[in-house]
Amino acid sequence: MAIEVGSKVQGKVTGITNFGAFVELPDNSTGLVHISEVADNYVKDINDHLKVGEMVEVKIMNVEADGKIGLSIRKAKPQAERPERPERPERPQRPRGNNSRGGGNNRGQQYQPPENFEQKMARFLKDSDERLTTLKRATESKRGGRGARRS
């Protein structure tokens, strides 16, 4: 019997590691069931789900060029046995407006083209000068006067 991707076969668990389990297939080849393919829910310890020597039904997921065979136990189960995943409630979509920052309401404002570099630089320098002036005033008042140093 040739190994075909998508087919379901019976196999025997021959070894268990922390990342999965090795399963011997009917044609004496061995494939790996990754820990994420053991069960539909989160698997912390694979030993809770599988034992060495146990017979399991696996689905052949892929066969690589170097002979490695990828297997899945959870996809080998019929749909009726698989627990349904709860549907996520659909979230209402937010209207997509322009990507202006500030979070304010832009209604009633006229469209303003994006600033060029010179305009941005002028605005930055003006803001910077205002902040420096405010900072100097605050520190001078704490020194008690015009900021003259005492010797």
C-alpha positions as MATLAB code, in Angstrom:
seq = 'MAIEVGSKVQGKVTGITNFGAFVELPDNSTGLVHISEVADNYVKDINDHLKVGEMVEVKIMNVEADGKIGLSIRKAKPQAERPERPERPERPQRPRGNNSRGGGNNRGQQYQPPENFEQKMARFLKDSDERLTTLKRATESKRGGRGARRS';
ca = [
       0.000    0.000    0.000;
       1.539    3.294   -1.096;
       1.472    6.366    1.122;
      -0.816    8.996   -0.407;
      -1.386   12.500    0.923;
      -4.924   12.805    2.286;
      -5.452    9.115    3.015;
      -6.317    7.788    6.479;
      -4.432    4.790    7.847;
      -3.990    2.915   11.113;
      -0.617    3.224   12.784;
       1.189    2.289   15.974;
       2.779    4.908   18.241;
       6.474    3.964   18.475;
       7.899    6.977   20.280;
       6.870   10.142   22.078;
       8.869   13.352   22.293;
       8.051   16.781   23.705;
       7.187   18.027   20.184;
       5.118   15.105   18.904;
       4.794   11.362   18.429;
       6.311    8.978   15.903;
       3.836    6.577   14.321;
       4.730    3.439   12.364;
       2.565    3.091    9.272;
       1.430   -0.162    7.580;
       4.240   -0.063    4.984;
       6.852   -0.008    7.811;
       7.592    3.691    7.286;
       7.448    6.144   10.195;
       5.787    9.528   10.284;
       5.542   12.327   12.837;
       2.366   13.649   14.424;
       3.249   17.140   15.623;
       1.896   18.025   19.072;
      -0.433   20.584   17.485;
      -2.035   17.829   15.393;
      -2.827   15.452   18.297;
      -6.080   17.012   19.506;
      -8.419   19.887   18.697;
      -7.707   21.562   22.022;
      -4.371   22.753   23.452;
      -2.007   19.896   24.306;
       0.428   20.744   27.082;
       1.715   17.191   27.633;
       1.396   14.717   24.793;
       1.606   11.818   27.271;
      -1.897   12.745   28.451;
      -3.232   11.852   24.986;
      -0.996    9.080   23.605;
       0.918    6.049   24.890;
       3.700    4.062   23.192;
       2.229    0.970   21.529;
      -1.221    2.511   21.111;
      -2.962    2.100   17.735;
      -4.215    5.359   16.267;
      -5.885    6.484   13.067;
      -3.862    9.172   11.289;
      -4.305   11.250    8.188;
      -1.278   11.725    5.956;
      -0.779   15.465    5.599;
       2.414   15.633    3.533;
       5.338   13.584    2.262;
       8.538   15.568    1.810;
      11.262   14.881   -0.746;
      13.632   13.598    1.941;
      11.061   10.979    3.010;
       9.628   12.704    6.071;
       5.921   12.040    6.529;
       3.681   14.547    8.305;
       0.653   13.059   10.064;
      -2.414   14.342   11.894;
      -4.631   12.569   14.400;
      -7.124   15.406   14.833;
      -7.818   15.700   11.093;
      -8.337   11.936   10.846;
     -11.414   12.166   13.058;
     -14.760   12.443   11.267;
     -16.427   15.865   11.387;
     -19.162   14.562   13.741;
     -16.606   13.642   16.432;
     -14.713   16.913   16.209;
     -16.028   19.517   18.624;
     -17.333   22.569   16.846;
     -15.407   25.730   17.374;
     -17.616   28.474   18.727;
     -18.358   31.113   16.149;
     -16.921   34.475   16.987;
     -19.552   37.170   17.175;
     -19.108   39.531   14.296;
     -17.825   42.890   15.406;
     -19.365   45.974   13.870;
     -17.035   47.620   11.395;
     -15.867   51.120   12.174;
     -16.263   53.568    9.363;
     -12.965   54.215    7.695;
     -12.326   57.900    7.449;
      -9.188   59.780    6.689;
      -6.148   58.876    8.729;
      -5.858   62.221   10.456;
      -4.507   62.035   13.975;
      -6.025   63.853   16.849;
      -9.250   61.883   17.082;
     -11.430   64.962   16.784;
     -14.524   65.418   14.741;
     -13.559   66.676   11.269;
     -17.031   67.694   10.170;
     -17.315   71.227    8.910;
     -13.630   71.544    8.201;
     -12.348   72.048    4.713;
      -9.848   69.705    3.184;
      -6.282   70.751    3.849;
      -3.536   69.307    1.689;
      -0.693   67.581    3.551;
       2.112   69.836    4.733;
       5.387   69.909    2.898;
       8.730   69.701    4.685;
       9.235   73.456    5.016;
       5.790   73.944    6.563;
       6.392   71.126    9.032;
       9.818   72.520    9.953;
       8.415   76.044   10.488;
       5.647   74.677   12.726;
       8.178   72.607   14.687;
      10.490   75.592   15.239;
       7.610   77.785   16.410;
       6.388   75.111   18.880;
       9.935   74.521   20.072;
      10.578   78.217   20.708;
       7.323   78.518   22.657;
       8.229   75.547   24.849;
      11.742   76.875   25.512;
      10.371   80.285   26.497;
       7.910   78.689   28.915;
      10.660   76.523   30.385;
      13.033   79.482   30.851;
      10.321   81.497   32.616;
       9.601   78.634   34.995;
      13.268   78.074   35.910;
      14.089   81.799   36.289;
      11.272   82.301   38.757;
      12.632   79.481   40.919;
      16.106   81.021   41.011;
      14.756   84.243   42.405;
      15.251   86.860   39.798;
      16.914   87.306   36.491;
      18.787   84.047   36.610;
      22.050   85.607   37.732;
      24.419   83.143   39.281;
      25.694   83.625   42.747;
      29.390   83.204   43.365;
];
